[in-house]
């Protein structure tokens, strides 16, 4: 995942000193939450793109970019009051994980992120009296079946009312009537017999 930064920001990052401030915005959301949690690692609240981000100490350890390896990021949020932990407890039994959008903005323009927003899934949540920790990962699209469904009788029964079978050596199932003979589908060899029969599943 390549990251493209503006020339001004690259210059500020490489300078010995700069007046630009870099802040990380965090948005934790889930369908079962009344509203997202929006946090900023700053000394005061900020408004970005019409949303208010509350002051909250946290740390996002961005993983190094490595070709061919899945991205995994560690998130640590200070447990300074019950707001965050209570929201996470309310969705702990939900089958799907909460999403976390991470953005990095600068004092040059709070509304235009230099990085992000990048959407992660929050998993492996642990907490104690001092901190809440979790792992941020991308959605596991590589584990999804392709295609999403198998064209079998259980999922698509309408496709299996009749099937076309190619009459090959060893198939002892001759057609019993003239209307049982089917024209070969497009792309099939123009030889041999095609027998239509009903499939019982």
N, C-alpha and C positions, 0 to 999 in steps of 0.2 A: 504494500500500500504506500505509494509515493506521496510525499507531502510537499506542496509548492507554497513557498512563502514569498511575500512581497519583498522587493529589493530594500525598501526602507526598514523592514523588520529584520532582515538578515544583517543589515548594517548595524542596527541597534544591538542585536545579539552578539555581534563580534566586537563591538566597541568596548573600551575599557570602562566607560561609564555612560549611562543613558538616562534620560528623564522619562522614557516610556515604561509603563507598567504592564506586565503580563499577568493575566488572571485566568484561572480555569473555572469554567461554568459547568455545573453538574445538574442534570435533570433526571430524576428517578420517577418512573411512571408505570402504572399497571391499570388494567381495566377495572379492578376492584377498588382502586384508590379514589377518594373523592376528588382530589386534585393532585397534580404532580408536586414533588418536592424539588424546589429550585434552590441550589446552594452555590455560593461563590467563596473562594478562599481569599478573603479580603478583610480589611478592618472596618468596612461599612458596606451596606447594601448598595447594589447597583441595578440600573434598569437596562436591559438589553433586549432589543427587538420587541418592545412593548411588555416584557415580563420582568417582574421584580425577583432578583436573586438575593436570598438572605445570607448574611455573614455566617459562615460555618467553617471551622477548621477541618480540612480533609487533605488527603494526598493521593494522587493518581500516579502510579509508577508505570509510565509508558514502556511497552516492550520494544526492544530493538527490532528494526526491520530485517527479516531474514527471508530470502526467497524460498517459497515452497513450504514454509512452516506456518501453522495457525497462530494468530495473534492472541496472546493472553496478557491481561493487565491486572495488576493488583490495586484494589481500592481500599483505602483506610479512612474511616470517618470518625472523628472524635465524638465520643458519647457524652456530650455536654448537657443534654437534657433528653427527655423521653420522646421528642417529636419524631425523630428518624426511626428509632427502634420500635415505637408503637406502630408506625405505618408499615414497617416490614413484618411485624408480627401478624398484622391483620391479613396479609396476603400469603403467609407462610404455608397455608394448606392449598393454595391455588395450584392447578396443574402446570401452569405456564409461569416462566420466570419474569420478574420485572425487567423493563428496559431502562437503560441508562444512556443518556446522550451527553457526550463530553465535547466541550468546545473550549478553545483558547482564544481569548480576545485581548486587545491592548487598549491602553488609554487613548490611543489615537482615534479609535472608533469602537465603542462597546457593541454596536449593532452589526459589525462585520467581522465574524470570526476569522482568525488567521488559520486555524485548524478546526475542522468540524463544521457542524455537529456530526460526530461519529456515534452511531448507535451500537450499543453492546447489550448483551444479556447478563444479568447479575445472578451469580450462582455461588455455591459453597459459602454461604453467609455464616459468619461466626461473630460472637460479640461477648464482651464482658463489661465490667463497670467503667472501663476507660475508653474502649474503642470498638467499632464495628468494622469487620473486615469481610471482603468478598472478592470473587474473581470475575473479571469482565471478559467475556468472550463474544465472538461473532456468532450469529445464528449458524447452526450446523447444517448448512445446505448440502454439504458433501455426503451427508448421511441419508438424504432424501432419495426415495426410489425414483427412477426415471425409466419409463413414464410413471406418473404418480399412482396409477391403477393398472392392474393386470386385466386384460380383456378376456376374463374367464366367465363361465356361466353364472357364478355367484354375483359378480359385480355388474355384469352386463348381460342379463338373460335374454334380452331382445335380440342380441346379435347371434344367439345360438339356437334359435328356433329351427333353422336349417343351416347345414354346412355343405360345402362342396368338397368332395373327396376325389383325388386323382387315382384312377384305377391302375395300380402298379402290380408287377408280378408278385404273386403270393396273396393278393387280396381276392378272396373268393366271395365277392358280393356283386354279382351281375345285376344290371337294371332289370326290373320286373315289368315295366311298362314304358311306352314310348315317352310319356311326359316326365319320366324320371331322368332322362338324359338332359344334362345341362350344357349350355355353351361354355367353353372354358373362359374364365375371367381374363381380362386384359393382362398381358404380361406372362401368362402361362404358356407352355409349349402347345402347339396346335396338333398334338397327337395324343393318343390314349383316350380313355373314357372318363367322364366326370359324373359321379353318381350323387344325386341329392337324396338325403335321408333325414329324418327327424331325430334329434338328439334328446335322450331322456337323461335329465340330471337330478 
